[in-house]
Amino acid sequence: MTEARLFALQRITAMVLAPMVLIHLAVIVYAVRGGLTAQEILARTGASALWPLFYLLFVAAAAIHAPIGLRNILREWTGLSPRLVDGLCLVFGLALAGLGIRAVIAISGWAA
């Protein structure tokens, strides 16, 4: 993928992530102030189709956004070859996606 496309993709995912992070933080504050237990939170997320979809989009955006940024940092700050940096960042992105999807499955009740 060209540098220009990676630049655009990172900016697009940033625009997706910004409101999602704010919503995520607001939900955390609401849950903590409301005194909800982990069991109550999981019951609510498992009863809704929207929360798992929200978090799947969140995971996808983060799994694309973060490795592109890490790639830029590694290319600027290390003497690693561009192919190695690209490979490491691809593995990192896949790991983020896998772990995130696993977490979404856990909060959604889809595994049950």
DAKA-V127398 format. One record per residue. SS is DSSP state (h for helix, s for strand, l for the rest). OMEGA is omega as a letter, one per 30 degrees, with the letter a starting at -180 (none if undefined). Layout:
# DAKA-V127398
SS:OMEGA
SS:OMEGA
This chain:
# DAKA-V127398
l:a
l:l
h:a
h:l
h:l
h:l
h:a
h:a
h:l
h:l
h:l
h:l
h:l
h:l
h:l
h:a
h:a
h:l
h:a
h:l
h:l
h:l
h:l
h:l
h:l
h:l
h:l
h:l
h:l
h:a
h:a
h:a
h:l
l:l
l:a
l:l
l:l
h:l
h:l
h:l
h:l
h:l
h:l
h:a
h:l
h:a
l:a
l:l
h:a
h:a
h:l
h:l
h:l
h:a
h:l
h:l
h:l
h:a
h:a
h:a
h:a
h:a
h:l
h:a
h:a
h:a
h:l
h:l
h:l
h:l
h:l
h:l
h:a
h:l
h:a
h:a
h:a
l:l
l:a
l:l
l:l
h:l
h:l
h:l
h:l
h:l
h:l
h:a
h:l
h:l
h:l
h:l
h:l
h:l
h:l
h:l
h:a
h:l
h:l
h:l
h:l
h:l
h:l
h:l
h:a
h:a
h:a
h:a
l:a
l:a
l:a
l:none
